[in-house]
Amino acid sequence: MALALRRHLRDHVTWGDAELLFPNVTGTGLLYPFYWYGRVRRPALAAAGVDYFKPHSLRHFYAASLLSQGVAVPEVSAWLGHSSVSFTER
């Protein structure tokens, strides 16, 4: 994923004061949900052969990957912005 983001930043500029990574189709502003889901997300899922996927699942995958690599729970908890380590452990 980091490689894909580096390539995107190399090939496309960010937009606006917020430095958006993925502006709308004209490159002039925010991505609207109808565009994102219809033109970006659904085609990407179809190409990957995935029927259904919740973006929040990436958070869980990220946390589980860090923990499986031996990153300490308090560190993972801080990176995820959790209010307590016990929340991360649950």
C-alpha positions in Angstrom: 0.0 0.0 0.0 2.8 2.4 0.8 4.3 1.8 -2.6 1.0 2.5 -4.3 0.7 5.8 -2.3 4.3 6.8 -3.3 3.5 6.1 -6.9 0.3 8.2 -6.7 2.1 11.1 -5.1 4.8 10.9 -7.8 2.3 10.8 -10.6 -0.4 13.2 -9.3 -0.1 16.4 -7.3 -2.1 17.0 -4.1 -5.0 19.5 -4.2 -5.7 22.5 -2.1 -4.7 23.6 1.4 -5.7 20.2 2.8 -3.4 18.5 0.2 -6.1 16.0 -0.8 -4.6 12.8 -2.3 -7.7 12.0 -4.4 -9.6 15.1 -5.6 -12.6 14.8 -7.8 -12.5 13.9 -11.5 -11.7 17.5 -12.6 -8.9 17.7 -9.9 -10.6 20.7 -8.4 -12.1 19.5 -5.1 -13.4 16.8 -2.9 -14.5 13.4 -4.0 -18.2 13.1 -3.7 -19.7 9.7 -2.5 -21.5 9.0 -5.7 -18.3 9.4 -7.6 -16.1 7.5 -5.1 -18.3 4.5 -4.8 -19.4 4.3 -8.4 -16.2 5.2 -10.2 -13.5 4.1 -7.8 -14.5 1.7 -5.1 -16.9 -0.6 -6.9 -14.6 -1.1 -9.9 -11.6 -1.7 -7.7 -13.5 -4.3 -5.6 -14.8 -6.0 -8.8 -11.3 -6.1 -10.3 -10.1 -7.7 -7.1 -12.9 -10.2 -7.1 -14.3 -8.9 -3.8 -18.1 -8.7 -3.4 -18.3 -6.7 -0.2 -15.7 -4.8 1.9 -16.0 -2.2 4.6 -13.2 0.3 4.7 -13.1 0.1 8.5 -11.8 -3.5 8.0 -8.5 -1.9 6.9 -8.1 -0.5 10.5 -8.5 -4.0 11.9 -6.1 -5.5 9.4 -3.5 -2.8 10.1 -3.8 -3.3 13.9 -3.6 -7.1 13.6 -0.6 -6.9 11.3 1.3 -4.6 13.7 0.5 -6.8 16.6 1.5 -10.0 14.8 4.9 -8.3 14.0 5.5 -7.7 17.7 4.6 -4.0 18.0 3.6 -3.3 21.6 -0.2 -2.9 22.3 0.2 0.5 23.8 2.0 1.7 20.7 -0.7 0.3 18.4 -3.3 1.8 20.6 -1.7 5.2 20.3 -1.4 5.0 16.5 -5.1 4.0 16.2 -6.1 6.9 18.4 -7.8 4.7 21.0 -8.7 6.2 24.3 -7.2 3.2 26.2 -5.1 0.1 25.7 -8.0 -2.0 27.0 -10.1 -0.8 24.1 -7.4 -1.9 21.6 -7.1 -5.3 23.4 -10.8 -5.9 23.0 
